[in-house]
Amino acid sequence: MNDKIEKWRGFVPDEELQTYRKGGFAKRIGIGARPALVNIDTTHMFVDPSYSFCGAEMPAVVQAITDITDTFRELDLPIYYTRRDDRSLPAYRGAWNLKLHRPDDKQYVADPRADEWPERYAPRAQDRVVMKNKPSGFFGTMLADFLRYEGIDTVVMIGVSSSGCVRASAVDAFSHNFRVVLVEEACGDRSPQAHKANMFDLDMKFSDVESLDYVTQELRARFGRRESV
């Protein structure tokens, strides 16, 4: 029995699950020798409902983001953050100008708070911040190079939105041959349905979608400081 397929029973019809089973999908990738946390776009713009780009409040997602961040800090493991780069000029926004109804909206281009993080999990001086202007944290950035320089083989990914920037970043991380583990409770979306559908698809093909408890236990068992005897 493939537990990673079975856990989606009830969300996906049995006959569809059978096609994934037939294809041999959904093998667990696992956490490798050197993980890093990659936080995708959890700035006020996307977690604070006073901003138009955020949907409803996501207190459970914010709490899970805080919890996994605290675990990485406790274990002294590297943490990366991505956020939007300057979008004040049309050329910087690029194709977003074609898709958004208000690409020059003040919230979108000129509110500095929009690109700051809630204090409870905001970057520290030693954390790494990568600026981007497209959905993936890897597209047109040095993120993959930074990770490889630090000997990272596993990306533990959290953030918003599951169907957009998280998905794009997870697929690109996989394409760069990193192990990718998504913390399900620490990923959010404007649409719960879109979140679930993308978590399922990523779990089948490109990453492990794991619970916060599972990832936390694995990290502490593997990388916790052991007292000398």
N, C-alpha and C positions, 0 to 999 in steps of 0.2 A: 504493500500500500504506500502511495506517495502522499505523505501528510500535507505537503505544500499544495497539492491539488485538492485533497479532501477538505481542507479548511475553507475552501471557496464554495463548497456544495451548498446549495440554497440561494446563493447569489447568481451563480452561473448554471444554466441548465445542464443536467447530467450528460446529455449527448455532446454538448460543447466541451465539457471537461474531458470526455473520452478522447476527443481529437488531440488535446494537449498530452494526455497520457500516451496515446498512440505515437505521437511525435517525440516522446522522450524528454519533454520540457520539464521545468520546475525543479531541477536538481538544486540542492542547497549549495551556494557558493561558499559561505562561511567567512569568518573574520580571519585575516591572514596574520602575518608577523608584525605589522606596523600599521595601525589604523589612524586615521585623522577624521575629525568631525568637520563636515562641510555644511554650513548653514546657508540656505538659499533664500535671500531676499526677505528676511523676517523683520523688515523695518516698519515704522509706523504706517507708511503708505499701504501696507498689505495686511497689517494685523489690527489696526485701529479703525473701527467702522465710521469715524468722522471723516475718513478719506473715501472718496468715491470708488477707488480701486479695491477697497476691502468690502467684503460682504458683511454678514452678521458677525458679532463678537465670537471669538474662538478661545474661550478661557481654558478649555482642556488642552488645546493644541499649544497655547502659550505656556501652560504649566509643564507639559511634556518637553517642550524645547528647553525650558529652564532646567528641568531635572537631568536631561541627558548632557546639557552643557556643564552642569555641576559635576557630573560623573567624570567627564573628560578632564575638568580642572583638577578634581581630586586625584586622578591617576596621572596627571602631568603629561597628557597626550595632546598633540597639536590640534588647534582649532582654526578653521578658515571660515570667513564670511564672504558672501558676495552681496553686492548692492548695485543699484543703477549708477551709471556714470552721468556726467553732465548731459542734459537733454534740452538745453536752452536754445539751440539752433536747429532748424529743420534738418540739416545734413547729419547732425548727431543722432536725430531720431530715426532717420531713414524711412524704411517701409512702415514704421508705426504711424507716420503721417497719413498713410493710405487706409489704415485699418481703424484708427481711433476717430471718433466724432469730434473730440476736442483735444488734439495733440498738443496745443499750446496753452492748455488750461494752467492757471497759476499753480494749483496743487501739483500738477504733473511736472512743471518745468522750473518753478521758482520758490518752492517752499523747502527750506533747508531741513526742517523737522521731518519731512516726509522720508528722508533717507537716513534718519538716525534710528537706532535700535532702542527698545524699552530697556530701562536701566538694569532690570533683573538678569538679563543675559547679554548685555552689550559687550562688544569686544574690549579686551584689556590691551595694554600697551604691547604685550608679547604676542597677541593674536594677529593673524594675517587677514587683510581685507583686500578683496579683488573687485575691481570696478568692471562693469559690463554694460552693454547697451542692447544686447539681444537675449533671448530667453536662456540659453545655456551659459552656465558659469565658465565653460571651457572655450566657447566660440570667441575668437579674437582676443583671448587673454593668455596670461602666462600661468594659469592655475595648474595645468598638468605638469609644467616644468618645475614649478615650486614644489609640488607633491613629490615628484621623482627625486628632486635634490635632497629632500628630507627622508628618502627611503620609504615613502608611503606605498603600501600595496593595497590598502583597503580604504574606501571612502564610506564612512557612515554618514548618510545624508538625511537632512531634515529641512523643512522650510515650506514655502508657498510659492506658487500654487501647484498642487499635485499634478494637475492636468497641463500645466504650462512650464514654468521655469524649472520646477523640480524634475518633471519628466524629461525635459530636454537635457538637463544637466546629468541625470542618471544614465540616459542613453549614451551621451558623450563620454562619461566616465567609463562605462562599459567598453565603448569603442576604443578608448585609450588603454584597455586591458587592466583597469583597476577592478578589484572586487568591489561590488556595490551593495551596501546594506541600507535599506530605508527603514527608519523608525516610524511605524505606521501612525501612532498617536501624535507624533511630532511633525507630521505633514498635514497641511490644510488646503482647502479650496473654497471658492465661493459656492460651489455646488457639491454637496455631499455625494451625489450620484456620480459626478465626474471624478471625485476623489477615489471612490470605491472602484470604479471601472479602471482607472489608471493604475491603482495599486495592484489590482488583479493582473493586469497585462504585464506590468513590470516584474511582478513576482514570478510569472510564468517564463519570461524570456530574457530579462536583462539584469536582474538583481534579486536579492532576498528582501522580502518585506517581512519584518519581524516586529514583535511587540517591544515596547519600552522595557518591560521586565526582562525579557529574554536577552536583549542587547546589553542591558546593565549588568546582569548576572555573568554573561560571557566576558565582558570587559574586566570586571572585578576579579573573576577567576583567573583570567589570563595575565592581566597587567597590574593587579593590585600589589602594593608593596608588601613584601614578606619580612616579618621580623626575624632578625638573625638569632640563631640559637646559641 
